[in-house]
Amino acid sequence: MFKVGVIGCGNMGEAIVRGLTKSKNVKSTDIIVSDVDPDKVELMVEKYNVAGTSSNRRVVENSGIIFLAVKPKDFIKTVKPIKEAFTEDKIIISVMAGIKIQRINEEIKGIIVRVMPNTPALIGEGALGVSFEKIDPLKKEQILDLLKSLGTVVEVEEELMDTVTGLSGSGPAYVFMFIEGLIQGGIKGGLSYKQASELAVQTVLGAAKLIKETGEHPSVLRDKVSSPAGTTIYAVHKLEEKGLKDAVISAVEEATKRSRELSE
Ligand SMILES: NC(=O)c1ccc[n+]([C@@H]2O[C@H](COP(=O)([O-])OP(=O)(O)OC[C@H]3O[C@@H](n4cnc5c(N)ncnc54)[C@H](OP(=O)(O)O)[C@@H]3O)[C@@H](O)[C@H]2O)c1
C-alpha cells in the first residue's frame, strides 16, 4: 500500500511529486504515479525514485490519498472507467481548476479536497488555496501538512476559489509582467539585461520577503522608502497617475470572472 498516489504527470503532477519527495512528510517509496503517457511515468520514476504505472486503477486501489492532476477536460474520462475503485475512505485532492467538490462527488466516492496551486509550487514556493468539505480534523491537519510541502497554504470557502484563481493562480503572470517592466526600465537607463534582471528579480523577492517577515501592511513599507521630495515619491506618484493599482485590481477581478465562467 502506498501513502500517496498522483494521477497525471504533467506540470502540476510533477510539482506535487517534487514537493512531496523534498519534504520530510512522505518518502519517495510511499508514492505511486500514473499517466496516459508511459514516457512521463518513466521520467518521474527515474527523477524522483517513486513507483510508476500506466494504470490509474492501480494508483487509486493502492493509495490512501490520491492527487487528481489531470486537466479539467480529462476529469470524466479519467475517473469513469475506475469509478468503483474510489471508496468512501479515500482522500481525493483535486487540483483541477474550476471543478467543484460537489461535481467530483457526483462521479466518485471519497473525501474531496479542492486545491488551487500556482506554478511556483514547482520549486516549493507555491501559493495554494484549499477548500474542504466535511472532514475529520486530524485528517485535515495531515492534508495541510502534505500541501505545505508545495508552498504557503490558505484555507478558503469553496465559493472563493475563483478569487483565489484570479489572485494567486494567475498571479505569477502579473508579477512576471511587473518584473519585465522593471528590467526594461533598467535597460532604458543603461543597464545590461543581466544587470537589470538580477536587480529586478531580487527587488521583488526582497520586497515580498520584507512584507512576510515584518508583517507590515505594504503601504506602510512603501511610505518608509518614500523620503520627502526623494526619487521614490516621484515614482509612486507616476504609478498612481498611470493607474498601476487600479490595473492590478481589475486584472484579479477579470481573471476571477473568467474562472467563474469556465467553471460554469
Ligand atoms: N499548471 C498550472 O500552473 C496549474 C495551476 C493551477 C491548477 N492547475 C491544474 O492542474 C491540473 C493539471 O495541469 P497541468 O498544467 O499539470 O496539465 P498537464 O501538464 O497537461 O498535465 C496533465 C497530465 O495528465 C495526463 N493525462 C490526461 N488524461 C489522463 C488520464 N486519463 N489518466 C492519466 N493521465 C492523464 C496528461 O497527458 P496528455 O498530455 O497526454 O493528455 C498530462 O501528462 C489541471 O487540472 C489544472 O487546472 C494547473
The ligand as a Gaussian input file, in Angstrom:
#p B3LYP/6-31G(d) Opt

LIG

0 1
 N       -0.076000      24.392000     -14.429000
 C       -0.542000      25.259000     -13.541000
 O        0.008000      26.320000     -13.284000
 C       -1.793000      24.950000     -12.772000
 C       -2.207000      25.846000     -11.768000
 C       -3.356000      25.528000     -11.051000
 C       -4.067000      24.384000     -11.315000
 N       -3.658000      23.555000     -12.306000
 C       -4.465000      22.354000     -12.582000
 O       -3.626000      21.236000     -12.570000
 C       -4.144000      20.268000     -13.470000
 C       -3.015000      19.766000     -14.314000
 O       -2.457000      20.851000     -15.051000
 P       -1.049000      20.702000     -15.763000
 O       -0.630000      22.053000     -16.173000
 O       -0.174000      19.868000     -14.925000
 O       -1.515000      19.860000     -17.073000
 P       -0.635000      18.907000     -17.953000
 O        0.778000      19.353000     -17.942000
 O       -1.347000      18.750000     -19.248000
 O       -0.695000      17.504000     -17.133000
 C       -1.774000      16.623000     -17.139000
 C       -1.231000      15.235000     -17.416000
 O       -2.281000      14.280000     -17.268000
 C       -2.216000      13.374000     -18.361000
 N       -3.494000      12.731000     -18.566000
 C       -4.534000      13.082000     -19.377000
 N       -5.544000      12.209000     -19.273000
 C       -5.133000      11.262000     -18.373000
 C       -5.740000      10.093000     -17.858000
 N       -6.964000       9.697000     -18.232000
 N       -5.043000       9.362000     -16.974000
 C       -3.796000       9.709000     -16.569000
 N       -3.176000      10.833000     -17.038000
 C       -3.839000      11.586000     -17.921000
 C       -1.800000      14.264000     -19.500000
 O       -1.365000      13.525000     -20.608000
 P       -1.571000      14.185000     -22.087000
 O       -0.732000      15.416000     -22.115000
 O       -1.085000      13.110000     -22.997000
 O       -3.033000      14.481000     -22.205000
 C       -0.694000      15.077000     -18.842000
 O        0.523000      14.366000     -18.822000
 C       -5.237000      20.949000     -14.276000
 O       -6.499000      20.458000     -13.884000
 C       -5.115000      22.390000     -13.960000
 O       -6.372000      23.027000     -13.898000
 C       -2.532000      23.798000     -13.027000

